[in-house]
Amino acid sequence: MFDRKSPKRYQIDYWHIVPIALLIVLALAIAYAFSRYSQAEEMIYRKAFESQVFWAQENVENRVAHLRKEAFAKGDVIVKSKVDAKIFQASAGDLLSQYPELNQVSWFDARGQWMYGMSSNEERNESMMSSHPSLHKVTRDKLLNFVDDDVQHQTIVECLMPIPTTRPNGQMILAGFLQTRAKINDLLELLLPNEFTQGHLIKLYSDGQLVYSNLSTFSDRAVFNQRIKSQQRVQMCDSNILVVVVPLAYQQPKVLYWGLLMILGLIGLSMVALVVGMLEKYQRHQTMREIKQQFQIRQAFENSLNVGVRIHAPNGYLTYVNEVFTKMVGYDAEEILHRPVHLLPYVPPEEVDNINAFRAQTLPIAEQIAQGSTQNYHRLTKFKRKDGQYITTLMRGASLFDVQGNLTGWVTSVEDVTEKIRTESELKQEFSMRRAIEDALHVGVRVHEINGRVIYANPAFYEMVGYGADEVIGTEFHDAPYYLAEEQGKLKDLIAFCIEHAQDIIVMQSSRGYFMPLKFRCKDGSIKDMMMRGGVMVDENGKISGWVTSVEDVTERKRLEDFKINETKRLETLQYLINLGEMASAIAHELNQPLSAISGYAAGLHNYLLNRSKNIDVVKVSEIAEKLKNQAERASKVTHRVQRFVKSKDLNLACMPVQPLLEQTADLMELELRQKKCQLTIHGLENSWPEVYVDISMVQHAIINIVRNSMDALIDSGAPCRKIDIEITQYSEYFICLIINDTGPGVPKEIIDSIFEPFFTTKQQGVGIGLNICRTAIESMSGHIWAKSREEGGGFYITLPILT
């Protein structure tokens, strides 16, 4: 029905654009001609207005010049009369009557003092005779402004005329000043004709402020041309009075306006008709284009879905199937279209009756399905592919109606859910198996959200703590009833640490998770020791989504471990007492020799002193005393070693890197190594080693004891090269190993198992408790010490625990 190619874009009909463009050009030409005509008319009007304003300005200035000339003549008459008051009044009266715009005439003497004055208002004359301001501060050749209290300063133009006189010697001197005051508004009304004032708005400004306007004489419908170019500004009479003249707005003939509007209206209607035609054509094209696009979208949508689509006629015959459905059943469209249900090759015989019965049930409610009052139908159906394989499908359907509301068929979507059902079955089976395993475990299992909230716990956990599911599910670390208050801090720190190092935990989880010993308070009030182990749950994006923890009751195990530790300590104490008895016997033997020697030397010294009371050989006495001292020191060493072995010492465990520990030990032995001409070298200091958790002084004592034994062996054997090496190695995941080798004769194999026994020694003056003390010290820190026989030199191994 439609072309499957992409719809063409709308092609603009340029024959429609030509008349529109011509109409636009015509309208612009008419508007331009009218604008030019209006500008010419306005130019003529403006020139006439400027000439009228110029005439008015000339008329006013001539009037003011004539007034000044007449005032100067009257002033000369007043001076010649010796400034007589009657002469002044007569002259001033002539000026006031001759020039109605005058408001006041005054006479000032040469010093600027007011003498006489006359106003157009007779009532003001008497008040003026009493007082008037002085002019002594004003330059005589300047125009001065003085206004009486009842005269507005802003509307007055004042003129001060200096009147000279001639002395008998012919010298010109100033006789006084004649001042005249005139109202500008009266002057304008007197001189300007009514035609000018009725056709122009006149404004008077004094010092920038409006003081007079004839706006009230115009009607409300008067329109003025307020543009700056259409105004005339005149500075009146060399004063601070500014006159602004604004003409009435120029009115074009109405016939031109109406004619222009009719022409433009016809042009506009023509353009509208053309545009409407173009829009209708464009809308028709857009409608066809949208229909084609919708058809192509539907085709693409059906082809992109992994769902088969079928259209049935009301009698059940197939009228359309998409490509996905044909691939799903393995039949071509020609093999299945326009066939009844019982002849469809992919419908097994056992499903024919079910499909017909289902179609019969849905026909009566088709209208309800279309109106949405009833949900669309769906059901599971088995289909048989062309290759003989059975598949399970999920069919969903909706009814089709024409524009009159008549049922025309059905649209059904068919989805192959064989694999989905199989996967769901396997997941359910796996879930049931895991649930059975969790229920059978004697270890409690919990599942937490990432914030620690419990969302699942197995029955073993409920039995372990005595709380029910409603008391456990939904709780967090801060409100779980079985957590002790002192344990919550550790749990919060654990969660914060795990969230911060989430990526590291995800990487490490393949080898081990985290574990933590805790104490739980059960519902009956009892306290149990628990071992909590856990790991993280990771979503498909590799991010932590929660935690799984197992909780094991280790109360009985801990009790047995404590019992074992106590029994071990008791046996160690018993062995210690046995060793102490053996040591006491050995001490008696060891001390008998130095004590017998001391006794013999003391008796000999006593006899020597009795027989040689007068002639005593000081050197001889000194030698005997030195021997006594040496034997006493030997006995003291024996007792000191025994005391160190017998005296119990509490461990002072601390964290320390192995490199500085060995460097400090080497510094302690530097002088002794130099005296005995031995060289000590430590290998592996440049590598990075974890910290060890030991009693630092006891480790240093053990290393020093072994190194001293090596130095003694090197000296006794006469070895030409006296070298002692200490090598650092990684013994295991939890231990660092120190290997001490020398270039001496080594330890014989027959005695290597006995060198750590108490009082076993190969030295002539040795006691035999040094290595035994070393072993006791190292093993008290969870370490281990042993020796190996080597062909060249001895080898001792010490393991130290790593901080975890």
C-alpha positions, 0 to 999 in steps of 0.5 A, a space after each residue: 500500500 505504501 512505498 517502503 522507501 524513506 518518504 521524500 521531504 516536502 518540496 516548496 512550490 516556488 510559483 506560490 512564492 513569486 506572487 507573495 514576493 511581488 505583493 510584499 514588494 508592492 506594499 513596501 513601495 507604497 509604504 516608502 512613497 507615503 513615507 517620502 510624501 509625509 517627510 516632504 510635507 513635514 519639512 515644509 511645515 517645519 520651515 514655516 514653523 521656524 520662520 514663525 518662531 524667528 518672527 516672534 523672537 525678532 518682535 519680542 527683542 525689538 520691543 525690549 530694545 525699544 523699552 530700553 531706549 525709552 527707559 534710558 531717555 526717561 532716566 536722563 530726564 530724571 537726572 536733569 531734574 536732580 532726581 526729583 520725586 515728582 519727575 520720577 513719578 511722571 516718567 515712571 507713569 509714562 513708561 508703565 502706561 506706554 508699556 503695559 507689560 511693565 510691572 515695576 520701575 525703580 530708581 537707585 542712586 550711584 551707591 546702589 541705594 533704592 530711592 523711588 519706585 512705582 508699580 503697575 499695582 497702586 497698592 504696592 507703591 505705598 509699601 515700596 516707599 518704606 523699604 527696598 533692598 540695596 544694590 551696593 553689592 552689585 556691579 553697576 553694569 550688570 543686569 540685576 534681578 529683584 522681585 517683590 514678595 508678591 511677584 514671581 521671580 521666575 516670570 520676570 525680566 529685569 533691566 538695570 540701566 546705568 544713567 550718566 551725567 556730566 560735571 561742569 568740567 566735562 567729566 562723565 559720572 554715574 548719576 544712578 540706575 533706572 530699573 524696569 521689570 516686565 512679565 515675560 508671559 504678558 509680553 508674549 501675550 501682547 506681542 504674539 498673535 492669536 494664530 501663533 499662540 493657538 497653534 503652538 505650545 509655549 513653555 517658559 523655563 527659568 533656571 531649568 524649571 517650568 514656570 509658564 505654559 499655555 497648555 490649558 488653552 488647548 482642548 484635550 484632543 490636541 496633539 503636539 509634536 514632542 520630538 526634539 527636532 520639531 521644537 524651537 528653544 529661544 533664550 529670551 532677552 539675554 536673561 535666564 528665561 528659556 522659551 520652548 515652542 512646540 507646534 501642533 502635530 502635523 496631520 496628514 489628510 485622512 483620504 491618504 490614510 484610508 486609501 493607503 489602508 485599503 491598498 495594504 488590506 487588499 495586499 494582505 488578504 491576497 497574501 493570506 489566501 496564498 499562505 493558506 493555500 500553501 499551508 493546506 498543501 503542506 498539511 496534506 503532505 505532512 499527513 501522508 508523510 506521518 502515515 508512511 512513517 508510522 507504517 515504517 515504525 510499526 514494521 521496524 518495531 515488529 522486526 526488532 521485537 523478539 515476540 511473534 505477532 499474529 492477526 486473526 479474523 473473527 472466525 480464527 483464520 490467520 491474516 497476518 504474521 510477522 517474521 519473528 513468528 515464522 522463525 519461531 515456529 519454523 514455517 513460512 507465512 504461506 504455510 500458515 495464513 488463511 487456515 483454520 486452527 485445526 489445520 495450522 501445522 504448528 498447533 499440536 492436536 491436543 491443543 486444538 480443542 483448548 484453543 477453540 474453547 478459549 476463543 469461544 470464551 473471549 468472543 463475548 467479552 471482546 467489547 469489554 476488553 477493548 473498552 478496558 473494563 476487562 484485562 486483555 487475555 493471556 495464556 500458555 500454549 505449546 507449539 510444535 516447530 517444523 523440526 519437531 521440537 516442542 516449545 512453550 509460548 505465552 500468548 497475549 491478545 487484544 480485540 480489533 474494531 473498525 470505525 463503526 465499532 464492529 469486531 474485525 479480529 484479534 491481535 496476539 503476541 506470541 513469546 517463546 518462554 521455554 527457556 524462561 520457564 526452564 530457568 525459573 524452574 532451576 532457580 526455584 529448585 536452587 532456591 529451595 535447595 539453598 533454603 534447605 541447606 540454610 535451615 539444616 545448618 547449625 550456624 546462624 546466617 543473616 543477609 544485610 543491606 549495605 547499611 546493616 539492616 537485616 533482611 533475612 535470617 535462618 532458623 538456626 540464628 533465631 534458635 541461637 539468640 532466642 528472638 523471633 523473625 519479627 524481632 530480628 528482621 528490619 533491625 540495624 546494629 544500633 537497635 538489634 536486641 542481641 547486640 551489646 552496647 559496647 559491641 556496636 562501636 566495633 560494628 559501625 567501624 566495621 561497616 564504615 571500613 568495608 564501605 570505604 575499602 569496598 573494592 579491596 574487599 571485593 578483590 580479596 573475597 575470593 580468598 577470605 572474608 572478614 571475621 570478628 569475635 562478638 558477644 551476644 545477649 540472648 533473649 533469656 539474658 545469657 551472654 554467648 561468645 560468637 564468631 561472626 564471619 562475613 562477605 559482601 554481595 556484589 551486583 551486576 555493576 561490581 558494586 557492593 549491594 549488601 552483606 552475608 554474615 554467619 554467626 557461630 556459637 563458640 561459647 563451649 569452644 572458648 570454654 575448652 580453649 580457656 581450660 586448655 590454656 589454664 592446664 598448659 599454664 599449670 603444666 608449664 609451672 610444674 615443669 618450671 618447678 622441676 627445672 628449678 630443682 634441677 637448676 638448684 642442683 646445678 647451681 650448687 655444683 657451679 657455685 662450689 668451685 668459685 666458693 671453694 676457691 674463694 675460701 682457699 684464697 681467703 685462708 691463704 691470705 689470712 696465713 700470709 698476713 699472720 706470718 708476714 705481719 711486718 714485711 707484707 708484699 703488696 703485689 702478692 696481696 693484690 694478686 690474691 685479692 684480684 683472684 678473689 674478685 674474679 671468683 666472686 664475679 663468676 659466682 655473681 654471674 651464675 646467680 644473676 643468670 639464674 635470677 633472670 631465668 627464675 624471675 617471671 616477666 610480663 610481656 610488653 608487646 608493641 608494633 615495630 617495623 623489623 628494620 629499625 629493630 635490627 638496626 638498634 640491636 646492631 648499634 647495641 653490639 657495635 663496640 663489642 663487635 669491634 673489640 672482638 674483630 667481628 663483622 655483622 651484616 643485615 640483609 633485606 633492609 632495603 625491602 618493605 616488610 610488615 610490622 611485627 607485634 613483639 616484646 622489643 627488649 626480649 627480641 633484642 636480648 635473644 638476638 644479642 645472645 645468639 650473636 655473642 655465642 657466634 662471636 665466641 665460636 669464631 674466636 675459639 675456632 680461630 676462624 680467619 674470617 669472622 662474619 655474622 649475617 642476619 637475613 630477613 625473609 617472609 616465613 608465611 602469611 603471618 610470620 617474619 623469619 630472621 636467619 642468623 648465620 656465621 662462618 664458624 665451625 657450626 653446631 654438631 648434629 649430635 647435640 643440635 637437639 639439646 642446645 636449648 635444654 637448661 644448663 646445656 653448654 659447650 663452653 668451659 665456663 658456660 652455665 647453659 641457660 642462655 639459649 633456654 631463656 631465648 627460647 622461652 622469650 620467643 615462644 612467649 610471643 607466639 614465635 619460634 626458634 630453632 637451629 640447623 646444622 650447616 657445613 660452614 658455620 651455625 644457623 639459627 632461625 627466629 620467627 616473629 608474628 606479624 601485626 594482623 
